[in-house]
Amino acid sequence: MTSVTAGIIYPDHAAEDEYPWAADLLGVHLPVTHVYGTDLHAVPELLDLGRPDRLAAGAAALAEHDPQSVIWACTSGSFVYGPEGARQQIDQLASAAGVPASSTSAAFVDALAHLDLTRVAVAASYPQEVATLFVDYLAAAGVEVVAMSSAGIDTASEVGSLSPAQVIDLAAAHDHPEAQTLLVPDTAMRTLGVIPDLEARLRKPVLTANQVTIWQALRLAGSAPTSTVLGTLFARRQDHAPE
């Protein structure tokens, strides 16, 4: 039995199989529960998807696993609320779960700080309106976005059906030479298996939604496992546990 358990609240179904794969790799427990709302990447639907009552229900479903942390594994369903709203969403989830909590959007910001990176390119699968809100969220955290692309994919299920080669091509095509790192922000996209190839191709760190979500969830649970197959973020052991 593993001693570290971090609960994952995942929207609908797309790439949630990345969590048990990573759990086996890292020797931890990452139970996943689902909340259901919309599959559409549109602002009103995303605001509805990240409602406090939905996330509280997710936290309640994870309680049987006795997690040390809980995370909302949805980037667009967190940054769409704006910086203050996203922070409030995390606070409400922590209150409902009774353990430290976070979201994928906050995990991106914390991962960038951990790696001392401030200039990024964003390879977004979302429509333009939604992708722009992610740029705004990053900018409010002091992150400079030197390039942003929007693939204009409307639904999470479409994103989840992309092949590894398609994911690599989509991401690599939207890097920028001035960016210190490339961000790939959709948890519906299967990225864990292609991070080493992307980092080798781009010669820089690559941060993806499910990767930073897992890193943040474990960090909040007081664990910092390293791995040679989950990219630069997991190659650097943290010196300090989070407060």
Summary of the structure (lengths in Angstrom):
residues: 243
radius of gyration: 16.0
end to end distance: 26.2
largest distance: 46.5
contacts: 884
relative contact order: 0.17
helix: 47%
strand: 17%
